[in-house]
Structure formats: C-alpha cells, structure tokens
Amino acid sequence: MAMEENIASVLGRIKSAALAAGRNPEELTLVAVSKTAPVQSVKRAFGAGLAVFGENRIQEAGEKMQALKATPARWHFIGHLQTNKARAALKLGFELIHSVDSERLFFELEKQAALLNIEAQDVLVEIKLSHEPSKHGLMPEELFGFLEKSRGAKHINIVGLMTMPPWSEDSGAARPYFRKLRELRDEARRRGFSGIGALSMGMSGDFEVAIAEGATLVRVGEAIFGARKNEKEPEAFEND
C-alpha cells in the first residue's frame, strides 16, 4: 500500500481500538517512528497528516529536524540515549524524550539543561519489564526510589513511563507487560507523583493491545513506512 493508505489504516485502527476500550481516541498520540526513513518520506508523512515523529539517533534526528524546520512537526527521541549525548539531545529541542533509563542519565540531563538555560524538558522513565539483555531501563522495584530522588529536579519533568515488551508474533503476549506499566503509573500517582500520566507503549505489532491497557502514546514505524532494510546494529531495532 502507499504510505498515505498505511497512515489512514493505522489511524483507523487506533480509533477503533480506543473506542473498543471505552476511551476517547483524542487521548492518544501516534508517534510515527521515522528512524532510518529518508527525509522525503517524513515530509510525505507530514503532508498526509502526521504531526509527531520519533527518532533514535541524534545526528539523523538533527538532519530531519533541520529539513522540516519550516513545518510545525513535533519530534520525540525514542532510542537509547547515551549520557554523553544528553547535551546534544537537549540542544535539538525534542518535545519529549521517551527513554530515560537510569538515574545517571536523568541527572546528567538535569545538569545540562541547567547549563543550557532550558526551563523544562519533558521525559519518560523507561522501565525494564523483561529479562532481555538488549532492553534498557529501571527495574520496577527501582522506580519509586528514583522518583523520590528526582523531586528536586528543576529542569527535567517526568511526565510518564515507557516500556518495550519482548518481541512476539502474538500481540497478546505483550498484554501483561503493558498492564504492569499501567499499574506502576497508577501507583506512582497514588504516591503523590501526580504529573506522571503518559504511557508510551505499543508498536506496529501490538499497539491495539497497548491501547486497551491504557497507552497514551504508541510508537508505530513499519506499519507506516514499511519494513526497514540493512539495520545492523541492535539499537536500530528498538522502539519499532
């Protein structure tokens, strides 16, 4: 199918999944995972109505952001962010960083944001719910202690959680992981972290299940841009 048809299909499936779960489709944000897609494809997707794009490499993101700077496209960083790239990520001005996976990264972002005079950068805390060595994130039992330590941050705002379940051909296999992330979010709110509301979970193969379990952001790449070619590094497979 043409990209425009892919986009219409994904948007229709998001709407149907939300309504089936008794949710308002407008509560959901589609993050079009544009990593490895050429600039022209991203421009075409924007022209077809998509507004939010997800990138996982700083240099590639910067090039695309520059190419689309005349548009109101919004950009999310969704890949593993190395601590030494924290400053570069902040300078690019992502609307949201999905993948704060350690205390070290969080406090480096806070330090660099202060140096750059960035008043507020929204981020999500990545939670590792599987035992796969390729996955990143805080363990669930580490979350609440980390949130307590983060209370004094003045520049980095934690607005939600993110996770990636183990890959499976059965989309239903991801449900327990999505449910666990929602439960962690709800418990954080009960403990007084009222700003934590967003749940970034669900990709091309399982976003409908994620919506049923409470996702507010779904990261969809291949269902929009098609299968990627020549991805050699493990990081390139992250976040759809």
N, C-alpha and C positions, 0 to 999 in steps of 0.2 A: 504494500500500500504506500501511497505518497505520504510524506510527513504530515501534511495537513489532515489526512484521514486518520493517521495514527493519533494525532493530538485530539481530534474530535472523539475518537474511540476511548482514549484514556480519560478525558474529561467526563464523558458519558458514564463510564464505569465508576469513576469517583462519585459522581452524583447518585447513581443507583445504590452504591454501597453505603453511602451516608444515609440515604432515605430508608434503606432496609434496616439500618441500625437505629432509626429514630433520631437521626442527627440532621442538623442544618448543613447542607453542602458548603455554605459560605464559611463555615468554621474551619475548613480545610484549605491548606496551601499546597499546591503542586510545585515541587522543586524539580525542574527539568534538568536532569544530570547531563550537562553538556560537555563534560570532560572528554577529551580526545575528538570531539566533533569539530569540524572546521568552522571558522568564523561565519562563512556564508550560511551554513546550516543553522547556526544560532540566530543569525539575522532573520532567516526564513521562519524559524520557530517563533521569534518575537512578532514577526508580521502576522503570524497565524493566531496570535492572541496570548501566547505565554509571556509571563512577566518576570518569573523568578528562575534563575539558573544556578546550578551547583557545580563548582569546580573543586578539584582536589590537588592541584599543583599551582604554586604561587606564580611562576613565570607565565604559564599558559593562561591563568586567570587574568593576569595583568594585561596580556595582549588582547584578550577578548573584551575586557572592560574598556580598554582604550578604543577598540574598534566600534564599540556600541555606546560611547560616552554621550553621544547626542540624543540617545533614547532614554526613557525612564526605566530601563531594565534594572532589575534588582539582583544582587549577587550574594550567594551563600558559599562559605567554604565548608566542604563536607569530608575532606580526606584527613588522614593522619597528619597533624601539624607538628613538625619538629620544633623544639624550644628555640633553636637558633633562627627559625623563620617567623617567630612571633611578631617581631617588629615589622617585617615586610608585610605580613598579613594585615596588621593594623593599618599600615600606611595605604593599603589598597582600598580600605573602606568597605569591607563586606558588611552587609546588613546583619548577618548572623553567622557565627562560627559554630558549627554543629558538633565539633569533635574535641572538646577539652577533656583529655583522657588522663590527666594526672594533676596533683597539687602543684608540681613543679611548673607545668605549662601554665596553669591558671595564674600563679603569682608572677611568672615572667610576663604574661600578658598585662597584668596589673601594673607592673613596673614600667613596661614600655609604653603603655597607654598614658601613664603619668608624664613620662618624658616627652611624649608627642602631644601633650595637652588635649588628649581625647577624653571628653567628658563621660561618655557612656558607650561601651561596646557590649552588645548582647551576645551571649554564648549559651550553648547547651553543654551539659555534662554527659560525656559518653560513659555508658555502663556496660561492662563486660558480663554477659549472662551465659556465655558458652565457655567451654574449655579449650577452644581452638587457639593455638599459639599465634595465628595470624591476626587475631582480633585484639583490639586495644580497649582500654577503659578502666575505670574504677570498678572494683568488685562491689556488689550490692552492700555488703557489710561495711564498706568504707565510706559510703555516700554521706551519711548523716554527720559523721565526724568531720568530713571535709566541708560540708555546708556550714557547720559551726565556725570553722576556721575562716571561711570566706566572708563572714558577716562584715568584717572591717574593710572590705574592698570598696574603693570609691569610684573606680573607673570601669570595672568589668561587672556586668549584670548577668547573673544566672537566671535564665527565663524558662528553662525546661531541661528535659533529658533526651538522650538519643541512644539507640542500640541497634545492633545487627545480629540477627539470629544465625545459626548455622545454615548453610545453603542446603536446600532440599527441593526435589521436584514436586513434593507435596506441599502446597502452600499452607495447608492446615497444620503442618508440623511447627510452623512459626508461632502459632497462637499462644502457647504457654509463655514464650519469651515476651511477646507484646503485652500480655496480661500482667506479667511480673513488672514490666517497666511502668505500666499504668498504676499498679499498686504502690510502687516506690514513689511515684509522683504524688499520689494521694496521701501517702504517709508523710512526705516532706511538707505538704500543705498543712496537715494536722499538727505538725511540729512547729508551725509558725512561719514557714518559708512560703508566704502567700504569693510571691512573684513567680513561682515555678508552676507553669501551666502547660507549656508546649511539650508535645511528644513527637519526636522525629523518628518514625519507624515505618517500615514497609517500602518495598522496591517493586520493580516491574512484575515479579512473580508472585508477590504476596500482599500488595498494598490494600486489596479489598479486605483481607483478614485483619490487617493493621487498623483500618478504618473502623471495623466492627469492634475492635478492642480499644478505641479511643485516640488513634493517631490524629495529630493536628497538622503535621507536615509529612508528606510522602515523597520519597526520592525516586523518580522514575526516569530512567535513561534509555534502555534498549527498546522499550515499548514505544518510544517516541522517535529516537534517532536511528534505530536499528542496531543489529549486533556489531560490536566493535571488532576491529581487526588488529593483529600484531601487538596485543597487550602482553608484555613480557614480565613486567615487574609485579609482584604480589600486590603492592599498594594500588595498582591500577584497577584491581578488581573490587576495591572497597566501595561501598555506598552506591551500588548499582553501576 
